[in-house]
């Protein structure tokens, strides 16, 4: 078996350092698995990547966060903050620096690059599919992501391994342990029809009912790159005093979530929780602060799989679920060529945890 090595891009250094420690515990090793690298930027913004150790014959796992908007460099005498395109380019540079010397190259990209542009409408680009094909062409064996916006984009690379992990078990365990939940009154809410598969999975794990909001859009105009939402139509159980769990893959500006919270208020919910794998809050954070003050929701659960600024980490209503140990288990499983099915399920353990919580009441 090839020796495991971890390459951690600058955009995921803190997370990767903890994953490395977990791997040392799992594999009972004293030496680090991380191969250091230099990500260089020239004064005109061009870049290069240089590995500082050999990867010949190694099983290499590259960790990258294309959503990290805190990383910056100086170009033309000004500070320039990196976007997803530049992070993806640095990932490709890293793969090219390996030059085919590794036994296997595995890319771990929790936030899938261009995942929101996963389908084509009219004269649009198909960025996510093309990016996956690029990685395939330059020698990547496995692509690992978490809660992809649309997992069907894997059809762009039918001959390359593409695995999409849901953090359901990890996030729900934290949610259940943190709160006193009446599971008989719990209802999982899908914010739109696109999130129904995810919501059905959550409701199955929690053994509870499901509701959905349908986004009615104005297709006659485009605002900020998308058709604006006119209203949210609710489909599901009509009852007062329920506990709601709204689940989605990401919160960007959060406008849709706020609209849904407003529509749930007349139903006099006992508690409302929100769960999103990625919480960007690109704008509108003050709206969530006000919604929390108005008792429209109790907690938002998210992960540390993509960059979160320090001011977000200090917010009382945001609960950040640590996924570093789970990531290390994923890497260990891939390296050993073991089945990933146990990492993808967890239903039995979830049911046992729920029963235990029920008995505590």
Buried (B, 14 or more C-beta within 10 A) or exposed (E): EEEBBBBBBBBBBEBBBBBBBBBBEBBEEEEBBBBEBEBEBEEEEEBEBEBEEEBEEBBBBBBBBBBBBEBEBEBEEEEBEBEBEBBBBBBBBBBEBBEEBBBBBBBBBBBBBBBBBBEEEEEEEBBBBEBBBBBBEBBBBBBBBBBBBBBEBBEBBEEBBBBBBBBBBBBBBBBBEBBEBEBEBBBBBBBBEEBEEBBBBBBBBBEBBBBBBBBEEEEEEEEEEEBBBEEBEBEBEEEEEBBBBBBBBBBBBBBBBBBBBEBBBEBEBBBBBBBBBBBBBEEBBEBBEEBBEEEBBBBBBBBBBBBBEEEBEEBEBBBBBBBBBBBBBBBBBBBEEEEBEEBEEBEEEBEEBBEEBEEEE
